[in-house]
Amino acid sequence: MSTEYRYVETSYVTDEELTRLVNEWTAKGWRYEGMQFAMREASKRPAMAFLLFIRPRDGGETG
């Protein structure tokens, strides 16, 4: 069985938004795997966040 990956991108990087996205995608059957941030050069706050989710891929389904 192969693994299906899903990246979710957001430029609204707050704890509320990140929590909402994790809850939304895990409720759809995805498993949260991690998060990466894209930083602004002149700020300590991230400009964007990329959340990674995975799940087992069903036989004939594609991304």
N, CA, C and O atoms as a CHARMM CRD file, in Angstrom:
* protein
*
  252
    1    1 MET  N      0.84700  -1.18300   0.00000 PROA 1      0.00000
    2    1 MET  CA     0.00000   0.00000   0.00000 PROA 1      0.00000
    3    1 MET  C      0.89000   1.24200   0.00000 PROA 1      0.00000
    4    1 MET  O      1.85200   1.32400   0.76300 PROA 1      0.00000
    5    2 SER  N      0.56600   2.19300  -0.84900 PROA 2      0.00000
    6    2 SER  CA     1.36300   3.41600  -0.92500 PROA 2      0.00000
    7    2 SER  C      0.75900   4.50600  -0.04300 PROA 2      0.00000
    8    2 SER  O     -0.34600   4.36900   0.48200 PROA 2      0.00000
    9    3 THR  N      1.49600   5.56100   0.09900 PROA 3      0.00000
   10    3 THR  CA     1.08700   6.67900   0.93600 PROA 3      0.00000
   11    3 THR  C      0.72100   7.86300   0.06700 PROA 3      0.00000
   12    3 THR  O      1.40300   8.16100  -0.91400 PROA 3      0.00000
   13    4 GLU  N     -0.35600   8.53600   0.42900 PROA 4      0.00000
   14    4 GLU  CA    -0.78600   9.75600  -0.23800 PROA 4      0.00000
   15    4 GLU  C     -0.40000  10.94000   0.64400 PROA 4      0.00000
   16    4 GLU  O     -0.57400  10.89800   1.86200 PROA 4      0.00000
   17    5 TYR  N      0.12200  11.99500   0.02300 PROA 5      0.00000
   18    5 TYR  CA     0.56600  13.17500   0.74400 PROA 5      0.00000
   19    5 TYR  C     -0.30900  14.36800   0.39800 PROA 5      0.00000
   20    5 TYR  O     -0.80200  14.48400  -0.72300 PROA 5      0.00000
   21    6 ARG  N     -0.49700  15.24800   1.36500 PROA 6      0.00000
   22    6 ARG  CA    -1.27300  16.46700   1.13700 PROA 6      0.00000
   23    6 ARG  C     -0.56800  17.61300   1.84700 PROA 6      0.00000
   24    6 ARG  O     -0.34800  17.56200   3.05700 PROA 6      0.00000
   25    7 TYR  N     -0.21400  18.64700   1.09000 PROA 7      0.00000
   26    7 TYR  CA     0.35200  19.86200   1.66600 PROA 7      0.00000
   27    7 TYR  C     -0.71900  20.93800   1.66200 PROA 7      0.00000
   28    7 TYR  O     -1.41000  21.14000   0.66300 PROA 7      0.00000
   29    8 VAL  N     -0.84900  21.62100   2.77800 PROA 8      0.00000
   30    8 VAL  CA    -1.80200  22.71200   2.90300 PROA 8      0.00000
   31    8 VAL  C     -1.00200  23.97000   3.21800 PROA 8      0.00000
   32    8 VAL  O     -0.19200  23.98600   4.14500 PROA 8      0.00000
   33    9 GLU  N     -1.23300  25.00500   2.45400 PROA 9      0.00000
   34    9 GLU  CA    -0.48600  26.25600   2.56400 PROA 9      0.00000
   35    9 GLU  C     -1.38900  27.33400   3.15900 PROA 9      0.00000
   36    9 GLU  O     -2.56500  27.43400   2.80900 PROA 9      0.00000
   37   10 THR  N     -0.83100  28.13400   4.05200 PROA 10     0.00000
   38   10 THR  CA    -1.57400  29.26900   4.58200 PROA 10     0.00000
   39   10 THR  C     -0.63600  30.45300   4.78400 PROA 10     0.00000
   40   10 THR  O      0.50600  30.29200   5.21300 PROA 10     0.00000
   41   11 SER  N     -1.13300  31.63300   4.47100 PROA 11     0.00000
   42   11 SER  CA    -0.36800  32.85200   4.74200 PROA 11     0.00000
   43   11 SER  C     -0.91100  33.55300   5.98400 PROA 11     0.00000
   44   11 SER  O     -0.39600  34.59200   6.39600 PROA 11     0.00000
   45   12 TYR  N     -1.95100  32.97500   6.57200 PROA 12     0.00000
   46   12 TYR  CA    -2.53200  33.50400   7.80800 PROA 12     0.00000
   47   12 TYR  C     -1.99900  32.63800   8.94800 PROA 12     0.00000
   48   12 TYR  O     -2.66100  31.69100   9.37300 PROA 12     0.00000
   49   13 VAL  N     -0.80900  32.95900   9.43900 PROA 13     0.00000
   50   13 VAL  CA    -0.08400  32.10600  10.38100 PROA 13     0.00000
   51   13 VAL  C     -0.36000  32.55200  11.82100 PROA 13     0.00000
   52   13 VAL  O      0.39200  33.32700  12.41100 PROA 13     0.00000
   53   14 THR  N     -1.46300  32.03400  12.36000 PROA 14     0.00000
   54   14 THR  CA    -1.79700  32.26400  13.76900 PROA 14     0.00000
   55   14 THR  C     -2.08500  30.91000  14.39800 PROA 14     0.00000
   56   14 THR  O     -2.33000  29.92800  13.69600 PROA 14     0.00000
   57   15 ASP  N     -2.05400  30.86300  15.72000 PROA 15     0.00000
   58   15 ASP  CA    -2.35000  29.59300  16.37900 PROA 15     0.00000
   59   15 ASP  C     -3.77300  29.13400  16.07600 PROA 15     0.00000
   60   15 ASP  O     -4.01800  27.93800  15.92100 PROA 15     0.00000
   61   16 GLU  N     -4.70900  30.07300  15.99300 PROA 16     0.00000
   62   16 GLU  CA    -6.09700  29.70300  15.70300 PROA 16     0.00000
   63   16 GLU  C     -6.24200  29.09800  14.30600 PROA 16     0.00000
   64   16 GLU  O     -6.93500  28.09600  14.12700 PROA 16     0.00000
   65   17 GLU  N     -5.58500  29.71300  13.31700 PROA 17     0.00000
   66   17 GLU  CA    -5.68100  29.20700  11.94500 PROA 17     0.00000
   67   17 GLU  C     -4.98700  27.86500  11.79200 PROA 17     0.00000
   68   17 GLU  O     -5.52000  26.96700  11.14000 PROA 17     0.00000
   69   18 LEU  N     -3.81200  27.71200  12.37900 PROA 18     0.00000
   70   18 LEU  CA    -3.10600  26.43800  12.28300 PROA 18     0.00000
   71   18 LEU  C     -3.89100  25.32900  12.97200 PROA 18     0.00000
   72   18 LEU  O     -3.96100  24.21300  12.45800 PROA 18     0.00000
   73   19 THR  N     -4.47900  25.61900  14.12300 PROA 19     0.00000
   74   19 THR  CA    -5.32100  24.63800  14.82000 PROA 19     0.00000
   75   19 THR  C     -6.52600  24.26600  13.97200 PROA 19     0.00000
   76   19 THR  O     -6.87900  23.09100  13.86800 PROA 19     0.00000
   77   20 ARG  N     -7.15900  25.26800  13.36200 PROA 20     0.00000
   78   20 ARG  CA    -8.33000  25.01000  12.51800 PROA 20     0.00000
   79   20 ARG  C     -7.96800  24.09600  11.34700 PROA 20     0.00000
   80   20 ARG  O     -8.70100  23.15700  11.03800 PROA 20     0.00000
   81   21 LEU  N     -6.83200  24.37500  10.69700 PROA 21     0.00000
   82   21 LEU  CA    -6.41700  23.55900   9.55600 PROA 21     0.00000
   83   21 LEU  C     -6.09800  22.12400   9.96500 PROA 21     0.00000
   84   21 LEU  O     -6.49500  21.18500   9.27500 PROA 21     0.00000
   85   22 VAL  N     -5.38800  21.94500  11.07300 PROA 22     0.00000
   86   22 VAL  CA    -5.07800  20.58700  11.54400 PROA 22     0.00000
   87   22 VAL  C     -6.36600  19.84000  11.86600 PROA 22     0.00000
   88   22 VAL  O     -6.52300  18.68400  11.47300 PROA 22     0.00000
   89   23 ASN  N     -7.27900  20.47800  12.56600 PROA 23     0.00000
   90   23 ASN  CA    -8.55000  19.82800  12.91200 PROA 23     0.00000
   91   23 ASN  C     -9.38000  19.51000  11.67100 PROA 23     0.00000
   92   23 ASN  O    -10.00600  18.45300  11.59100 PROA 23     0.00000
   93   24 GLU  N     -9.38300  20.42600  10.70700 PROA 24     0.00000
   94   24 GLU  CA   -10.15400  20.22100   9.47600 PROA 24     0.00000
   95   24 GLU  C     -9.64900  19.01000   8.68900 PROA 24     0.00000
   96   24 GLU  O    -10.44100  18.16300   8.27400 PROA 24     0.00000
   97   25 TRP  N     -8.33400  18.92900   8.48600 PROA 25     0.00000
   98   25 TRP  CA    -7.79100  17.85800   7.65500 PROA 25     0.00000
   99   25 TRP  C     -7.73800  16.51700   8.38100 PROA 25     0.00000
  100   25 TRP  O     -7.89800  15.47800   7.74100 PROA 25     0.00000
  101   26 THR  N     -7.52000  16.50700   9.68300 PROA 26     0.00000
  102   26 THR  CA    -7.54600  15.23100  10.39800 PROA 26     0.00000
  103   26 THR  C     -8.97400  14.68400  10.46000 PROA 26     0.00000
  104   26 THR  O     -9.16500  13.46800  10.47400 PROA 26     0.00000
  105   27 ALA  N     -9.97100  15.55800  10.49800 PROA 27     0.00000
  106   27 ALA  CA   -11.36900  15.10700  10.46000 PROA 27     0.00000
  107   27 ALA  C    -11.71000  14.47500   9.10800 PROA 27     0.00000
  108   27 ALA  O    -12.64100  13.67500   9.01800 PROA 27     0.00000
  109   28 LYS  N    -10.97300  14.82500   8.06900 PROA 28     0.00000
  110   28 LYS  CA   -11.17400  14.25000   6.72500 PROA 28     0.00000
  111   28 LYS  C    -10.40600  12.94800   6.54500 PROA 28     0.00000
  112   28 LYS  O    -10.42600  12.36400   5.46100 PROA 28     0.00000
  113   29 GLY  N     -9.72900  12.48600   7.59300 PROA 29     0.00000
  114   29 GLY  CA    -9.03300  11.20700   7.51800 PROA 29     0.00000
  115   29 GLY  C     -7.53500  11.30300   7.27900 PROA 29     0.00000
  116   29 GLY  O     -6.87100  10.27600   7.13400 PROA 29     0.00000
  117   30 TRP  N     -6.99100  12.50200   7.23500 PROA 30     0.00000
  118   30 TRP  CA    -5.55500  12.68700   7.05300 PROA 30     0.00000
  119   30 TRP  C     -4.86300  12.68600   8.39900 PROA 30     0.00000
  120   30 TRP  O     -5.45300  13.09400   9.39900 PROA 30     0.00000
  121   31 ARG  N     -3.60900  12.22800   8.44000 PROA 31     0.00000
  122   31 ARG  CA    -2.80900  12.23600   9.66500 PROA 31     0.00000
  123   31 ARG  C     -1.77600  13.35900   9.56600 PROA 31     0.00000
  124   31 ARG  O     -1.02700  13.44300   8.59300 PROA 31     0.00000
  125   32 TYR  N     -1.74700  14.20400  10.56700 PROA 32     0.00000
  126   32 TYR  CA    -0.80500  15.31700  10.60000 PROA 32     0.00000
  127   32 TYR  C      0.61500  14.78200  10.73900 PROA 32     0.00000
  128   32 TYR  O      0.88300  13.93100  11.58700 PROA 32     0.00000
  129   33 GLU  N      1.52800  15.28500   9.89900 PROA 33     0.00000
  130   33 GLU  CA     2.91500  14.82400   9.91200 PROA 33     0.00000
  131   33 GLU  C      3.91200  15.91500  10.26600 PROA 33     0.00000
  132   33 GLU  O      4.97700  15.61000  10.80300 PROA 33     0.00000
  133   34 GLY  N      3.60700  17.16200   9.98700 PROA 34     0.00000
  134   34 GLY  CA     4.57200  18.20600  10.30600 PROA 34     0.00000
  135   34 GLY  C      4.23000  19.53300   9.66600 PROA 34     0.00000
  136   34 GLY  O      3.25300  19.66500   8.92900 PROA 34     0.00000
  137   35 MET  N      5.07500  20.52400   9.97600 PROA 35     0.00000
  138   35 MET  CA     4.83900  21.88200   9.50900 PROA 35     0.00000
  139   35 MET  C      6.18000  22.55900   9.21400 PROA 35     0.00000
  140   35 MET  O      7.16300  22.36800   9.93100 PROA 35     0.00000
  141   36 GLN  N      6.19400  23.34700   8.15100 PROA 36     0.00000
  142   36 GLN  CA     7.36000  24.15300   7.79100 PROA 36     0.00000
  143   36 GLN  C      6.90800  25.60200   7.68100 PROA 36     0.00000
  144   36 GLN  O      5.78000  25.88900   7.28100 PROA 36     0.00000
  145   37 PHE  N      7.81500  26.51400   8.04600 PROA 37     0.00000
  146   37 PHE  CA     7.50300  27.93400   7.96500 PROA 37     0.00000
  147   37 PHE  C      8.40400  28.61200   6.94000 PROA 37     0.00000
  148   37 PHE  O      9.57400  28.25900   6.79600 PROA 37     0.00000
  149   38 ALA  N      7.84400  29.58700   6.23000 PROA 38     0.00000
  150   38 ALA  CA     8.61100  30.47200   5.35600 PROA 38     0.00000
  151   38 ALA  C      8.68700  31.81000   6.08200 PROA 38     0.00000
  152   38 ALA  O      7.66800  32.42300   6.40100 PROA 38     0.00000
  153   39 MET  N      9.91400  32.24400   6.33300 PROA 39     0.00000
  154   39 MET  CA    10.11000  33.44400   7.14000 PROA 39     0.00000
  155   39 MET  C     10.29100  34.68300   6.26800 PROA 39     0.00000
  156   39 MET  O     10.77600  34.60800   5.13900 PROA 39     0.00000
  157   40 ARG  N      9.89500  35.80200   6.81600 PROA 40     0.00000
  158   40 ARG  CA    10.19500  37.09700   6.20800 PROA 40     0.00000
  159   40 ARG  C     11.59600  37.49100   6.65700 PROA 40     0.00000
  160   40 ARG  O     12.01600  37.18000   7.77200 PROA 40     0.00000
  161   41 GLU  N     12.29600  38.16700   5.79000 PROA 41     0.00000
  162   41 GLU  CA    13.65400  38.57600   6.12900 PROA 41     0.00000
  163   41 GLU  C     13.68300  39.60700   7.24900 PROA 41     0.00000
  164   41 GLU  O     14.56100  39.55800   8.11100 PROA 41     0.00000
  165   42 ALA  N     12.73800  40.53700   7.24600 PROA 42     0.00000
  166   42 ALA  CA    12.75300  41.65200   8.20300 PROA 42     0.00000
  167   42 ALA  C     11.88300  41.39600   9.44000 PROA 42     0.00000
  168   42 ALA  O     11.62500  42.32300  10.20800 PROA 42     0.00000
  169   43 SER  N     11.43100  40.16700   9.64200 PROA 43     0.00000
  170   43 SER  CA    10.51700  39.89500  10.74800 PROA 43     0.00000
  171   43 SER  C     10.80500  38.52800  11.35500 PROA 43     0.00000
  172   43 SER  O     11.31900  37.62700  10.69200 PROA 43     0.00000
  173   44 LYS  N     10.46700  38.40200  12.60800 PROA 44     0.00000
  174   44 LYS  CA    10.58900  37.09300  13.26800 PROA 44     0.00000
  175   44 LYS  C      9.32900  36.25500  13.09400 PROA 44     0.00000
  176   44 LYS  O      9.31700  35.07400  13.44300 PROA 44     0.00000
  177   45 ARG  N      8.26800  36.85700  12.55700 PROA 45     0.00000
  178   45 ARG  CA     7.01500  36.13300  12.32500 PROA 45     0.00000
  179   45 ARG  C      7.04300  35.45600  10.96100 PROA 45     0.00000
  180   45 ARG  O      7.51500  36.04100   9.98600 PROA 45     0.00000
  181   46 PRO  N      6.54500  34.24300  10.88900 PROA 46     0.00000
  182   46 PRO  CA     6.51100  33.55800   9.58800 PROA 46     0.00000
  183   46 PRO  C      5.56000  34.23900   8.60800 PROA 46     0.00000
  184   46 PRO  O      4.50900  34.75000   8.99400 PROA 46     0.00000
  185   47 ALA  N      5.94200  34.23600   7.35100 PROA 47     0.00000
  186   47 ALA  CA     5.09500  34.77600   6.29600 PROA 47     0.00000
  187   47 ALA  C      4.07200  33.73800   5.83900 PROA 47     0.00000
  188   47 ALA  O      2.95500  34.08700   5.45600 PROA 47     0.00000
  189   48 MET  N      4.45900  32.45600   5.88200 PROA 48     0.00000
  190   48 MET  CA     3.58300  31.36800   5.44000 PROA 48     0.00000
  191   48 MET  C      3.89500  30.12400   6.24700 PROA 48     0.00000
  192   48 MET  O      4.96400  29.99000   6.84200 PROA 48     0.00000
  193   49 ALA  N      2.92900  29.21600   6.24900 PROA 49     0.00000
  194   49 ALA  CA     3.12700  27.90500   6.85200 PROA 49     0.00000
  195   49 ALA  C      2.65000  26.84900   5.86400 PROA 49     0.00000
  196   49 ALA  O      1.67400  27.04600   5.14000 PROA 49     0.00000
  197   50 PHE  N      3.35000  25.73900   5.85100 PROA 50     0.00000
  198   50 PHE  CA     3.00300  24.59800   5.01100 PROA 50     0.00000
  199   50 PHE  C      2.81800  23.40400   5.92900 PROA 50     0.00000
  200   50 PHE  O      3.76200  22.98300   6.59800 PROA 50     0.00000
  201   51 LEU  N      1.61800  22.85500   5.97100 PROA 51     0.00000
  202   51 LEU  CA     1.29200  21.72200   6.82300 PROA 51     0.00000
  203   51 LEU  C      1.27900  20.46500   5.97200 PROA 51     0.00000
  204   51 LEU  O      0.73100  20.46400   4.87000 PROA 51     0.00000
  205   52 LEU  N      1.87500  19.40100   6.47400 PROA 52     0.00000
  206   52 LEU  CA     1.94200  18.13200   5.75900 PROA 52     0.00000
  207   52 LEU  C      1.02800  17.12000   6.43800 PROA 52     0.00000
  208   52 LEU  O      1.05500  16.94800   7.65700 PROA 52     0.00000
  209   53 PHE  N      0.21200  16.45300   5.61300 PROA 53     0.00000
  210   53 PHE  CA    -0.68300  15.39500   6.07600 PROA 53     0.00000
  211   53 PHE  C     -0.45700  14.16900   5.19900 PROA 53     0.00000
  212   53 PHE  O     -0.09500  14.29800   4.03000 PROA 53     0.00000
  213   54 ILE  N     -0.66600  12.98700   5.75700 PROA 54     0.00000
  214   54 ILE  CA    -0.53900  11.74800   4.99000 PROA 54     0.00000
  215   54 ILE  C     -1.72000  10.83300   5.28900 PROA 54     0.00000
  216   54 ILE  O     -2.41200  10.99000   6.29500 PROA 54     0.00000
  217   55 ARG  N     -1.93200   9.87400   4.39200 PROA 55     0.00000
  218   55 ARG  CA    -2.89200   8.78900   4.61700 PROA 55     0.00000
  219   55 ARG  C     -2.57200   7.67200   3.63600 PROA 55     0.00000
  220   55 ARG  O     -1.96300   7.90400   2.59100 PROA 55     0.00000
  221   56 PRO  N     -2.98400   6.46600   3.97800 PROA 56     0.00000
  222   56 PRO  CA    -2.77900   5.36200   3.04500 PROA 56     0.00000
  223   56 PRO  C     -3.58300   5.61300   1.76300 PROA 56     0.00000
  224   56 PRO  O     -4.72200   6.07900   1.81700 PROA 56     0.00000
  225   57 ARG  N     -2.99500   5.30600   0.63900 PROA 57     0.00000
  226   57 ARG  CA    -3.67400   5.50000  -0.64700 PROA 57     0.00000
  227   57 ARG  C     -4.49900   4.25400  -0.95800 PROA 57     0.00000
  228   57 ARG  O     -4.00500   3.13100  -0.86400 PROA 57     0.00000
  229   58 ASP  N     -5.73800   4.46400  -1.32300 PROA 58     0.00000
  230   58 ASP  CA    -6.58900   3.35700  -1.76500 PROA 58     0.00000
  231   58 ASP  C     -6.10800   2.89300  -3.12900 PROA 58     0.00000
  232   58 ASP  O     -5.49600   3.65800  -3.87500 PROA 58     0.00000
  233   59 GLY  N     -6.38500   1.64600  -3.45000 PROA 59     0.00000
  234   59 GLY  CA    -5.92100   1.01200  -4.66900 PROA 59     0.00000
  235   59 GLY  C     -5.84600   1.87000  -5.91000 PROA 59     0.00000
  236   59 GLY  O     -4.74200   2.10900  -6.39900 PROA 59     0.00000
  237   60 GLY  N     -6.97100   2.35700  -6.45800 PROA 60     0.00000
  238   60 GLY  CA    -6.96400   3.05000  -7.72800 PROA 60     0.00000
  239   60 GLY  C     -7.04300   4.55000  -7.63200 PROA 60     0.00000
  240   60 GLY  O     -7.04700   5.22500  -8.66000 PROA 60     0.00000
  241   61 GLU  N     -7.10600   5.09700  -6.43900 PROA 61     0.00000
  242   61 GLU  CA    -7.26600   6.54800  -6.29300 PROA 61     0.00000
  243   61 GLU  C     -5.96600   7.28400  -6.49800 PROA 61     0.00000
  244   61 GLU  O     -4.89800   6.78700  -6.14200 PROA 61     0.00000
  245   62 THR  N     -6.05400   8.48000  -7.07800 PROA 62     0.00000
  246   62 THR  CA    -4.89000   9.35900  -7.19200 PROA 62     0.00000
  247   62 THR  C     -5.19700  10.66700  -6.49900 PROA 62     0.00000
  248   62 THR  O     -6.35800  11.03900  -6.33000 PROA 62     0.00000
  249   63 GLY  N     -4.10700  11.38900  -6.08500 PROA 63     0.00000
  250   63 GLY  CA    -4.15200  12.63200  -5.35700 PROA 63     0.00000
  251   63 GLY  C     -5.21700  13.55000  -5.72800 PROA 63     0.00000
  252   63 GLY  O     -5.32500  14.63300  -5.15400 PROA 63     0.00000
